[in-house]
Amino acid sequence: NHAVVGAALAKSWHLPDSITLAVQWHHEYPALRDGAVGVPEESVKLIALALIGEQLYAHHALSLKAPEWDEHGEWALEQLHLSASDLEEMAGDASEAVETK
């Protein structure tokens, strides 16, 4: 499982626990939603940020949705107190930034 290996690497590199836990739990949305595993809020926000970043990339580079976006995108936006219109604005900003580089 790449999440377990990634978390082990993050820990061995002495990254903060918030990052290690985000790596470990980044595909476990049902457990994150119900809070059963006790992942700290900071790690949950990092996971949400990663999913939003993946969606922005998929939209810009591939004209697709990120694989987990339909099922968990709304959750990710809620974790960061963002709306769908915020995401659209970020998508435009990201496209402009990529195209000017």
N, C-alpha and C positions, 0 to 999 in steps of 0.2 A: 504494500500500500504506500503510494508516494507521499501521503500526508504524514504517515508515521516516520518514514525515512527522513523527510524534510524537517520534521520536528526534532528528530534526533540530531540532525546536522546543526539546526539552529541552536540547540542546547549546547552542543560541543563547541560551537563558535562563540559561546557566551553571549548570545543575543538576549535581550530582555524577555522575561517570561511572557509578556503580552504578545510578543511576536511569535515565540515558540508555540504558544497555545493557539494563536490564529492559524499558523501553518497546520497544526495538528487537527483542528476542527473545521477547516474551511469548506468541507463538503457535507458536513453534518447539520444541515439546516433544520430538520425536525427537532433535534436535540437542542439546538440553539434557540429555536422559537419557544419551546416550553421551559427552557431554563434548567432542565433536568441535570445537565452535566456541570453546571456552575461555572461556565466560562465567563471571566471578568468582562465588564462592559467595554473596556479598552480593546480587548481582543475581538469582541463582537464587532466593534466599529471598524477595526482593521479588515475583518472578513467582508463586511459590507462594502468597504472602500475597494477591496480587490475585485469583488463582483461587478461593481459599477465601472471600474477601470477596464475590466474584461469586456463589458458591454460597449463601452465607448470605442474600444479598439475594434471589436467585431463589427460594429456599425460603420466605422470609418473605413477600415481596411478591407472588409469583406462584404459589406452591405448585408450583413446577417445579424441575427441576435446571438448573444452568448448562449451556450447550451443550457445553462441553468437560469437564464434570465426570466423566461415566462413563468416559471414556478416560484422563483425567489427574488425577482427584481423589486417588486413592491416592498417586500420585507427589507431589502438592502436600503432602499430610499428612506423608509421609515426610520431605520437605525441612525441615519445621518440627518434626519429632519429635512429631507429634500422632497420636492414634488417632481412630477413628470415634466413640468415646464422647466424646472431647474436642470433636469437631465438634458433636455433639448438644448438649452443654452450652453451647457457644458460641452455637448457634442459639437456645437458650432465653434466654440472657442478651441476645442481640441483639434478640430479639422484645420482651422486657421493656423494654429501653432505648428502642426505637422507639415502643412504645405509651405510654410515660410522657412523651414529648415532645410 
